[in-house]
Every structure is written in C-alpha cells, then in structure tokens.
C-alpha cells in the first residue's frame, strides 16, 4: 500500500485535500492530509518539513504531493526520509538560496495580489457547495516567516519528480509554469483539467493521475 502525503499550499489547511482523500483510499491507498503550522510566526520552512516528517512517521512507500507553496517544503522532506515519488501540483519550484518571497520576482511572475479575487482566481471551477464550505471554514492566516527564508538545498533531491498542472490555473498560468519548470527542473509538465485548486474541483481526475504516476515508478516485477 502506498501512502500519499498531501502537503497544502499557503494557509496550510488539510481541509484542502478532503475531496481527494476518499478517492485515494477507495483505490486501496493511504492518504495523509497534512495541516501545516501556517499561522505560527515561529514556524518556517524547516518546521513545515518537520510537520510532514512527523505525520509520515515510519511509513514506507511514500508519495509526496505538494500543492502551490508546498513546493518549497516537499523537497526538504525528500532529503530526510525515503520517498518513492514527488508530485508537484500547480506548485512553486524553488531555486537554491531563494526565498518564497523572492520567487515571484525571480520567476518574473506578475504577482496578482493588487487585483486578486479569491473566487475569480482560485475557485472559478470549484462546485458551489464546496465553495460554500470553504467560505465557512474561513481563511487560515499565513505567517510571513517562511517567505523570508532562503530555500536551504543546493540542488533538487534525487527523487523521481513529476509536475502536474491545471490547464485553467489563473494564479500560475500554464505558459508561465512550462517555462519555470523547464528551466529549473529540466522536465516537461503534465496537464490536467482544472484551475489552481484541482483537489477541490477535480478530485477523481487527480486521483487517477496520481495512481498513473505510481504505476510508472513501480519497480518491475
């Protein structure tokens, strides 16, 4: 049995994965939706990685799935525990010594916060009942602490890596991600339907794609 460790983006909410978890468990795997200490000003990237490592414990057969800002945390976990596969999902790809705060300028992303609209830019393809749940859950504050911390690795970890991108992501557009992923990881991105929050809008499709990746990296025999 594979354990899918699901790392959320900014805000750190495990709730983001609540539609994907049953899809993976129904397919015979374990799914850990991890809550990061995003509101804690004393917690940075190292503490986020600690949280993921502690949640995984002594499990083997681990696949990490990193959403958005979770792309800064997942490779740190790969350096500390055995990981069979890393799946970057609409993710930020860090460079050595780069902080999440500097990532926007370094990648030439036109950071859209001045006119950012959460429904238009994040939830545009999410079912209305799930949007209502999300609004009821409320937004978890995201501390600025990790945004000022340099990413500590000197290179990408030696772990099989796939990059999966929603074709309708309005926050990290498809063409932008093609360029960044090619430049920084030297791989091409895979595409699936959906926007930035595909675990909420396309949980069945996402589960199938993750299982397909798992089949690719299984050892022969």
C-alpha positions in Angstrom: 0.0 0.0 0.0 1.2 3.5 -0.9 1.0 6.4 1.5 0.2 9.7 -0.3 1.3 12.5 1.9 -0.6 15.6 0.8 1.1 19.0 1.5 -1.1 22.1 1.2 -0.1 25.5 -0.1 -0.2 28.9 1.7 -2.6 28.8 4.7 -1.6 25.2 5.3 -5.1 23.7 5.5 -5.5 19.9 5.5 -9.1 20.6 4.5 -8.0 21.4 1.0 -7.5 17.7 0.4 -10.8 16.5 1.8 -12.3 15.5 -1.6 -9.1 13.7 -2.7 -8.5 11.6 0.4 -11.5 9.3 -0.1 -10.7 8.9 -3.8 -7.3 7.6 -2.9 -8.5 5.4 0.0 -11.2 3.9 -2.2 -8.4 2.9 -4.6 -6.6 1.0 -1.9 -4.1 3.6 -0.6 -3.5 5.6 2.5 -3.8 9.4 2.2 -2.5 11.8 4.8 -3.9 15.3 4.6 -1.3 17.4 6.5 -2.0 20.6 8.4 0.9 23.0 8.4 1.5 25.5 11.2 0.9 28.4 8.7 -0.4 30.8 11.4 2.6 30.3 13.7 5.1 33.2 13.3 7.8 31.0 14.8 7.4 28.3 12.1 9.3 28.5 8.9 10.2 26.0 6.1 12.2 23.7 8.5 9.2 23.5 10.8 6.9 22.8 7.9 9.1 19.9 6.9 9.2 18.7 10.5 5.4 18.6 10.5 5.3 16.5 7.3 8.0 14.1 8.5 6.3 13.7 11.9 3.0 12.9 10.1 4.6 10.3 7.9 6.4 8.6 10.8 7.9 5.3 9.9 5.7 4.6 6.9 7.3 3.3 3.7 6.1 3.6 0.1 5.6 7.3 0.4 4.5 9.6 -2.4 4.6 13.3 -1.7 2.1 15.6 -3.4 2.9 19.3 -3.0 0.3 22.0 -3.8 1.4 25.6 -4.7 3.7 26.9 -1.9 4.1 23.3 -0.7 6.7 23.0 -3.4 9.2 24.7 -1.1 8.5 22.2 1.7 8.3 18.8 -0.2 11.9 18.7 -1.4 13.1 19.2 2.2 11.1 16.2 3.3 12.8 14.2 0.5 16.2 14.9 2.0 15.1 13.4 5.3 13.0 10.3 4.6 12.8 7.8 1.8 10.3 9.0 -0.8 9.3 7.0 -3.9 7.9 9.8 -5.9 7.4 13.6 -5.6 4.4 15.1 -7.4 4.4 18.9 -7.8 0.9 20.1 -8.2 0.4 23.7 -9.5 3.5 24.3 -7.4 6.2 26.8 -6.8 9.6 25.4 -7.9 12.3 26.8 -5.7 15.9 27.5 -6.6 18.9 27.2 -4.2 19.0 30.0 -1.6 15.8 31.5 -3.0 13.1 32.5 -0.5 9.4 32.1 -1.3 9.2 35.9 -1.1 11.8 36.3 -3.8 10.4 33.6 -6.0 7.9 35.9 -7.6 10.4 38.4 -8.9 13.0 35.8 -9.8 10.5 33.9 -12.0 9.1 37.1 -13.5 5.6 36.3 -12.1 3.3 39.3 -12.2 2.2 38.8 -8.6 -1.6 39.5 -8.9 -2.4 40.5 -5.4 -3.5 44.0 -6.0 -6.5 42.9 -8.0 -6.7 39.3 -6.7 -10.2 37.9 -6.3 -10.4 34.6 -4.5 -13.5 33.4 -6.3 -12.4 34.5 -9.7 -8.8 33.4 -9.5 -8.9 30.3 -7.2 -12.5 29.0 -7.0 -13.8 29.7 -10.5 -14.1 25.9 -11.3 -14.9 24.6 -7.9 -18.5 23.4 -7.3 -20.7 25.9 -5.4 -21.3 23.7 -2.4 -17.6 23.2 -1.9 -17.1 27.0 -2.3 -19.7 27.5 0.5 -17.8 25.0 2.7 -14.5 26.8 2.0 -16.1 30.1 3.0 -17.5 28.6 6.1 -14.1 27.1 7.0 -12.6 30.6 6.7 -9.1 31.5 5.6 -6.2 30.4 7.8 -3.7 33.3 8.3 -0.4 32.7 6.6 2.6 33.9 8.5 5.3 35.9 6.6 8.1 34.0 8.3 8.7 31.3 5.6 8.6 33.9 2.8 11.9 35.5 4.0 13.8 32.2 4.5 16.3 31.0 1.8 15.5 27.6 0.5 18.4 25.6 2.1 19.1 22.9 -0.5 21.9 23.2 -3.0 20.1 21.1 -5.7 16.9 19.2 -6.3 16.7 15.9 -4.4 17.4 12.7 -6.2 13.8 11.6 -6.2 11.6 10.8 -9.2 9.6 14.0 -9.8 6.5 14.7 -11.9 4.9 18.1 -12.4 1.1 18.2 -12.8 -0.5 21.5 -13.8 -4.2 22.5 -14.1 -4.6 24.0 -17.6 -7.0 26.6 -16.3 -4.9 27.8 -13.4 -5.3 31.6 -13.3 -2.8 32.1 -10.5 0.1 30.2 -12.0 -0.8 30.2 -15.8 0.2 27.2 -18.0 2.7 29.0 -20.1 4.4 30.5 -17.1 4.7 27.1 -15.4 6.0 25.5 -18.6 8.9 28.0 -18.6 9.8 27.8 -14.9 9.6 24.0 -14.7 11.7 23.5 -17.8 14.3 26.0 -16.6 14.5 24.8 -13.0 13.8 21.1 -13.2 14.6 20.2 -16.8 11.3 18.4 -17.3 8.1 19.0 -19.1 4.9 19.5 -17.2 1.9 17.2 -17.5 -1.5 18.8 -17.8 -5.0 18.1 -16.4 -8.3 19.9 -16.4 -8.9 22.4 -13.7 -7.6 25.6 -12.1 -5.3 26.3 -9.1 -7.4 24.2 -6.7 -7.7 20.9 -8.6 -8.0 18.8 -5.4 -11.3 20.6 -4.8 -12.5 20.9 -8.4 -11.3 17.6 -10.0 -10.6 15.1 -7.2 -11.5 12.0 -9.2 -9.3 13.0 -12.2 -6.5 14.0 -9.8 -6.6 10.6 -8.0 -6.4 8.8 -11.3 -3.4 10.8 -12.4 -1.6 10.1 -9.2 -2.3 6.4 -9.5 -1.0 6.5 -13.1 2.2 8.1 -11.8 2.5 5.4 -9.2 2.4 2.7 -11.8 5.2 4.5 -13.8 7.6 4.4 -10.9 6.8 0.9 -9.5 9.8 -1.4 -9.9 9.5 -4.1 -12.5 8.2 -7.4 -11.2 
